[in-house]
Amino acid sequence: MSSPGFFLLGATHQRAPLAVREKLALDAEASAALQTELATVAGLRELTILNTCNRIEFYGVADTPDTLARLEAVYCARQCFSPEEFASFRLSLAGRDAIQHLFEVAAGLDSQMLGETEIFGQVKAAYATAQTRQSTGPVLNRVFQKTFQAAKYVRTQTAITVGHVSIANVAVDLAHNIFGDLKATRILLLGAGDIGEKTAKAFQSRGAASLTVASRSFERAMELATAFGASAMPFDQREVRLAEFDVVVGSTAAPETVVSVEAVATALRKRPARPLFFIDLALPRDIEAGVADLENAFLYNLDDLAKIAESHRVARLAEVERARAMLTEKSAALWQQVSAQGAPQASPPAAGKPAVSTA
Amino acid sequence: MLAAFNDRQWLWLSAGFYFAGFLLGTWSLVRRGRPSGVLVYALIAAGYGLQLAGLGLRGKAVGGCPLGNTFELFQFTAWSAISLYLVIGVAFRSSILGYFTASLAASLTLLSLSIPAWDSGRRLRLFGHNPWIELHAALALFSYGVFALLALTSLMLLLRHFSLKSKNLGGLFSFLPSMVDLDQIGLRLLSTGVVLLATSLAVGANYWLRDPASASIGKLLITVTVWLAASIALILRLRGRLLAKRFAWTGLLLFAAALLSLWPIDSSRQALTVPSAPATVPARP
């Protein structure tokens, strides 16, 4: 190899279906065992392992292609996975292509949910773990530092992360557009099913502290409220106490609407200075459509939210090529620098043992 | 340094910076899909400094606060609005407010510079040697600057309301602050404007009571009407009777009324007017 031997070996959601990724994923115990075993692989100079629900990727510096084959064999044996089968899902890149891939992963371009930012933290965590294990060296240190810079650059220079693409997060964004900081925003969940639960999670993850659950089954409301540290309310009080809330999320399976225009108009009169936001995720709908016509009330149903989520996804897609072009430029520059550092023999061996991070 | 240009040249330069802020903000929104916060803020700050230099020279030339004609009143109102923006813009952390402010400042300053008739007569020592009257006038104009900023946040609130009702949340709309935040900042600006204008009126009334001939009834009535309208709007807002869209429309109307009142106020002044030669302040040794 004329390059410093920077490589990527792994499997991602792009080729490996969920059933395969389940078998390839590393739990904490497997991670520790793999780390010990990889230390015996000769010629493996540096290593960082990125292990998420959508990918298992080994980034490192190897002396020869045989080193990669040995790494793969150790990993497949550890996972009890057929090497032949792994080869059919395997992603193997080297040099500049591997750098470009890492850049795209960190920037969210390779994510299942295009432009998501969680992966950036996962890459950082993987690198931090490798540093702790002292399994990084001059090549990985440089590549990962530049990766973080490149990912940040793309996020600020393009709209790749703008707007959420999940219904629950779009709903939370809308609430933010109306109320700003959600810490003091009071949220009423009508219905305690899966949709209500996901929305509650999304609100809590964005700082909402005051959640109340009202369900036609009070026991189920109590259950969900307990799980979220929220309070439960009898379902028949939903209209009378409407004025106490800022956001109302409807997700019941009721055959008819459960919040009327009259009830909302009365609630608005009791709290004139604050708007009321209704998110109707139910089918059939929970909130009467006429609520949208009230001056200080805002109503979004499932179709509205889906349209917004889709528009965000399309907007992100439109940014992919621009983002990729930026990253290509940066990966080319970095590869030149890394190549200039010399052949693999020039890279000092990692002081410690190759590390496994289960970010 | 100040002598390098005359007062109008400094003010043209300042207007150029405000306009550059507007252009940069527009370019950034169209090409990059988001407003350019720091750069627009820097351009506005630079424009503010240049405007201060221009108004300073003008002040020296006329021997007091430069509030002697329509041109000066527009310039001072824009300067007041920017003064406030430079403070609250940082706290508000909304880059889109900078874009709107640059647009307003560019409009007010370029408009006043492009109509020579507005600067055709200057009044020397408009306030005589009475600093209280000067304070009264400066406070009144500063409150108009506050109303200018209120008009901007009101416009933003109307746009936010429209975007939420029409379910059109992309583009420019995605950078607007929340409705509640805009409503709160609007309320604070209105309160500030009312207090400043009340203080100005109190200072002016104290002088007027001793010398009723010093101000015309027309001017008095117009200023008091603007203050009364702002006070009523504030009371209605605090009592929950003037909310959301109607509050925003009121903010816009208040600024329009304040701007329109400048002409009758200006024409009713009794003061010495000098010919229209553009004043160039001699360089200081």
Interface residues (C-beta under 8 A of the other chain):
Chain A: Q157 A159 V162 G163 L174 H176 N177 I178 F179 G180 P272 A273 R274 P275 A292 E295 N296 F298 Y300 D304 K307 I308 S311 A315
Chain B: R32 G33 R34 R160 S163 L164 K165 K167 L169 G170 S174 L176 P177 S178 M179 V180 D181 D183 G240 R241 L243 A244 K245
